[in-house]
Amino acid sequence: MQNSIIVQNLKCGGCAKTITSKISDIPNINDVKVDVETSAISFISDSSETTLKVIEKLKSIGYPSVDDENTFASKAKSFVSCATGKMSS
């Protein structure tokens, strides 16, 4: 099933690269796309349980959905995730 999640703290290509890498590692996730301008992550999953795993993974690396609280810890994690994505280029 096709999914789209709007996240917070998505600012650049480094963020997008980290998100794509981390989400693609989840089993049964395909066709991950990140739109930096709209802060949207789209992907295909096999079930709603798998989609929930993606939401939790995004939150754990600093990109909570717009429905979640954007804490200082989330902002700090996204900064690290962004830097990691930039360095892995």
FENMOCOR-V948150 format. One record per backbone hydrogen bond with DSSP energy under -1.0 kcal/mol. CO is the residue of the C=O (numbers start at 1). NH is the residue of the N-H. E is the energy in kcal/mol with one decimal. If there is no record, write none. Layout:
{{CO,NH,E} {CO,NH,E}}
//
This chain:
{{1,45,-2.4} {3,43,-1.8} {5,41,-2.9} {6,66,-2.1} {12,16,-2.1} {13,17,-2.5} {14,18,-2.0} {15,19,-2.8} {16,20,-2.7} {17,21,-2.2} {18,22,-2.8} {19,23,-2.7} {20,24,-2.1} {23,26,-1.5} {26,29,-1.1} {30,44,-2.9} {33,42,-2.8} {35,39,-1.4} {35,40,-1.3} {39,7,-2.8} {40,35,-3.0} {41,5,-2.7} {42,33,-2.8} {43,3,-2.7} {44,30,-2.6} {47,51,-1.8} {48,52,-2.0} {49,53,-1.6} {50,54,-1.7} {51,55,-2.1} {52,56,-2.4} {53,57,-2.4} {54,58,-2.8} {55,59,-2.0} {56,60,-2.3} {57,61,-1.4} {58,63,-3.2} {59,62,-1.3} {64,8,-2.6} {65,68,-1.9} {69,71,-1.0} {71,75,-2.1} {72,76,-2.4} {73,77,-2.6} {74,78,-2.4} {75,79,-1.8} {76,80,-1.9} {77,81,-2.7} {78,82,-2.8} {79,83,-2.2} {80,84,-2.5} {81,85,-2.3} {82,86,-2.2} {83,87,-2.3} {84,88,-1.5} {86,89,-1.1}}
//
